Amino acid sequence: TILNSVSHDLRTPLSSIKAAVSSLRQTDIIWSEADHSEFLATIEQEADRLNSLVGNLLDMSRLQAGALSLALRPIGFDEVVPRALRYLRHGEVPVEVDVPETLSRVKADPALLERAVANVTDNALAWSPADQAVRIAASEAAGRVELRIADRGPGIPPQGREHVFEPFHTVGRRPRGEGTGLGLAVAKGFVEAMGGTIELEDTPGGGLTVCISLEAA
């Protein structure tokens, strides 16, 4: 099942990297500086894509084997979100962040929470139209801190949400980038391992919102 699901996602970035390197090594063509920059950007982008895929595969194997080790400590979403966004290439899709520093911290493993936020945000970016921002907002109520990541994509009707967090489950064709169906599954596993919840909601005006909720430290 794993090989069937990820073979295309492994081969596509490898093919792009191979093509870019082969072009750079050609001695019979004089590439411009802009061409060089484009080839190098392709190599970096596709290598990041491979790294993310392999990371999610390893994370899922740790979750399914019950081999996840946690290093819990108080941390704020205002610290986690910027670090998670640093590793994402959102290109033409803008990201709006509203995470006040005054919110309570949550008790979590910083690395796992960062990975969960990055995976959910990456999914939102893949489904959002280019002219519609992905919005990340945090709030606090009843002793819990909630982070909502909202896209303006086609959304998922309530009856179609049952299997969204299952490994290798994909819903339709994403406007940008291929997906293996591992990102949300890993995010759910990490959040629940830290004692939190992750749920789907409708984005007001259309789209899907993923809500990560953790108890305030």
N, C-alpha and C positions, 0 to 999 in steps of 0.2 A: 504493500500500500504506500509506504514511504517513497520507494523508488518510482512508483507510478506517478505520484503526486509532484515530486520535486525534480524529476529528470529534466523536464523542459526548463525549469527555473535555474538549474545548474548549467545547462548547456548554453542557454542564451547569453548570459554575461560572459562566459568563457569564450564564446565565439566572437563577441564584440572586442574583448581584450586581445585575443589572438589577431584579429584583423587590424586593430590599431597598431600593435607592436610590429606586425609584418610590414605595414605601410611605412612606419618610421625607419625600419631597417633597409628599405629599398634604396639602392645606391644610384639607380638610373633616373630618379625623380628628385627634383629640388623642391622641397616643401617650404611654403612660406611660414613665417612666425605664427600667423593665425592658425594654419593647419597643424603645426606642432602643438599649440595650446589646445586645440580641439581634440587631437588624438590623446593627449595626456589627461584631459578632463574626462574623456570616455573611459580610459583605463581606471582612473580614480573612482568614478561613479559606479562602474560595473564591479570593481573590487569591493566597494562598500556594500553593494547589493548582495554579492556572494557572502560577505562576512555576516550580514544580517540574517541571511537564510541559514547559514551554518549555525549561527548563534541560536536561532529559534529551534532548530532541530535538536541541538544539544540540550537546550532548556526543556523541551518537551520530553526528551528521554529521561532527564533528571526527575521531572514531575511524575512521569508514569512509573519510574522505578522507586519512587519514594525516597530519593537520595538528595532532596533539596535541603541545604543547610541555611539557616537564617541568622543574621546578625542584626537584631532589632535594636533601634535607638530612636529617640525623638528627632524628628526632622520635619521641616516645613515644605509644603507644596511649592512655596515661592523659591526654594532652593532646587527642588527636583525638576520642575518644568523647564527652566532655561537649559539645564544640562541635557535633558531628553531631546529638546529641540535642536541642540547643537549637532546632533548626529543625523538629522533628517534634512533631505534636500527637497524643499517644498516648491522650488521653482516659481511658476507663475501663480500659485495659489497662496494668497496672503494668510497670515496667522495672527489673530488678535488674542492677546493674553490679558486676563483680568484676575490676578491672583494676589490679593493683598498680603503684605508682610505681617499684618496684625492678626491674621488667623492663627488659631492654636496649631501646634505641631501635632503630628500623628506618630504613633509608634510603628516603625516600619524598617525594613531592610532597604537602605538608600539605593543600592544597586538594582535590586529587584523591582522596586517601585519606579525607578527611572526607566527600566526596560519596559514595564507595563505601560507607562504613560507614552513612551516612544512608539510602541506597537499600535496602541489605540490611535494616536495622532497620525501615524503613517497610513493607517487604514482610512481615516477621515480625509486626509489629503488626496488619497487615490480616488475617492468617490466624489469629491467636491468639484463643481464647475470652476473653471479658471478665474472667473470674475467674482466668485463668492468666497469670502474668508471662512476659514475654520476658526471657531471661537473656543478658547479654553478659559473657563471661569471656575473659581472656587468660592465656596460659601460654607458657613458653619451653622448648625442647628442641633439641638437636643444631644449635645455631647459628641457629635460626629462632624467630621470635615469631609465635604464632598467636592470632587473635581469633575466638572462636566466638559466633555470634548464634543463639540457639536459641528456637524457638517451640513452642507446644503445640497447633498446628493439626492438620489431618488428615494432614499429611505427604505425601510423594510416593514411590511404590514405585520401586525401583531401575530397573525397565524403563521408567519414565515420565520419567526425569531427563535423557534424552539431549538434549532440545531446550530445557531450562529457561532457558539463558543466551542463546538466540537472540532477536534483536529482535522485538518484537510477539508473542511467544509467551506465552499465558496458560494457566493450568491451572485449569479450573473457575471457579466464581463465588466471589469473595472475600466473607467475612462483612461486612467494612467497606470501603467505598470501591471505586471502579472502578480497574482497572489497565490500562495500555497494553502491558505486557510489555517496557518499556524499562529499568526500574530495575536489574534484575539483569544485563542485557546491558551497560549502562554500567559497573556495578560491576566486572564481569569484565574489560572492556576496560581500565579504569583500573589495576586491580590487576596485570594481566599486563604492562601498559606499564611498570610500576615493577619488573618482575622477580619478581613474586609469583605465587601460585596462589590460586584460589578454588574450593572443592569443597563438595559436598553430603554430609551425613551424617544418620543417624537420630538424633533426640533420644531419649535413654533415657526410656522411659515413654510415648513417642508424640510425634510432631511432626517438624519439619525443622530441622536445624542447618546454617548456612552457615559454613564455616571459611575465613577469610582468613589466608594465611600469607606472611610476608615475611622475608627474611634479616636477621639482626641486624646493625646497623651496627657 
